Amino acid sequence: MRFALAAGGTDNYPPAMAPWEGKATGVDILRFARAADKMSWDWLAIPEHLVMPAGMAEHMGTRFLEGLSACAVLMGATERIHMLTYILALPYRNPLLLAKQIATVEFIAGGRFTLGTAIGHLEDEFKVLGVPFEKRGKITDEYIAALREAWTSDRPEFFGQFVSFKDVVIEPKPMQKPCPPIYIGGNSEAAMRRAVKHGDGWIPWLVTAETLPNCLEFMRKQPDWEAKADRFEVLVTTTAYNVEDNHLAKGDTVVSADRDSVLREIEGLKKAGATAVHVRPPKVATIEQSLEWIDWYDKEIIPQFR
């Protein structure tokens, strides 16, 4: 099992935010990241929205970083840990610009970057950014192909409906070969097909140990599964969010903190087919308590699954 740690202080998502995160500063975020870097966590997971529609602020919070900027700063502040955008909505970005940004931070940092991406879901965010919401699936598929072409070809060429380019040179190339891993989010069958066809992993939302086996059964039936089955990452959150798919709360979201509950969650997800987990620290009052908890987790929990 591999472990992604939600980067403390980078959002203020009401269902799961710890009290200290609501007032977190840049100094706090860097402190949290540097502490995790000294432990054995595999990734820091960086959330993102570019704008938050006012009508969703109550349910989703207002603080979301821009993913690549945050990754660049945190990669510069750390030495070992990898960054994972969790998630970056791909249709919002020009794929050539995105390819260049990712290759730049990845090249300077010696790898250490995983692109967690999806089609996006907030229609009003698409409207503000001038991106057609109804075409987001097709845009995402095309942009993934364009990214791979830009990263892997000496003279990249691509001719699509939404982006085309030729007669260009794009360097530096990423350190990870053939290119940085791409994990694709979403719970729908279309998202699962996309993850198997175009991705190196799947990072679903609101999938549990109970529902994961059926999802994996569907994915194993996809024609591209066998070619990547032995290296395909299935990264599932351990937080049992008590929300609807549109983020409206159904009740309190409880983030497990004690040893027995945490072990039970991970064992259940591993048995169901997860290869990695996304961990959100509990709702503690101070950053000191959060740092103590992730250190405890690193020493007491992670070694049980290595």
BELNOR-V497936 format. One line per field, one symbol per residue. ss: DSSP state (~ for helix, > for strand, _ for the rest). psi: psi as a letter, one per 40 degrees, with the letter a starting at -180 (. if undefined). A space follows every 10 residues. Layout:
BEGIN
ss: ???
psi: ???
END
This chain:
BEGIN
ss: _>>>>>____ >_______~~ ~~~__~~~~~ ~~~~~~~___ __>>>>____ ___~~~~~~~ ___>__~~~~ ~~~~~~~___ _>>>>__>>~ ~~__~~~~~~ ~~~~~~~~~_ __>>>>>>__ __~~~~~~~_ __~~~~~~~~ ~~~~~~~~~~ ~~_____>>_ ___>>_____ __________ _>>>>___~~ ~~~~~~~~__ >>>_____~~ ~~~~~~~~~~ ____~~~~~~ ~_>>>>>__> __>_____>_ ___>____~~ ~~~~~~~~~~ ~~___>>>>_ ______~~~~ ~~~~~~~~~~ _~~~~_
psi: iihhhhhhee ifhddehidd ddeiiddddd dddddddeae idihhhihid ihhdeeddde idhhihdddd ddddddeidd iiihhgihhd eehhdddddd ddddddddef bfhhhhiaei ehddddddef hhdeeddddd dddddddddd deidghhhha dehiiifihh iiiidhieii ihhhiieidd dddddddeie ihgihfhidd edddddddde eidedddede ehhhhhiehg hgiideehhe ahhhhididd dddddddddd deeieiihhh iigididddd dddddddddd dddee.
END
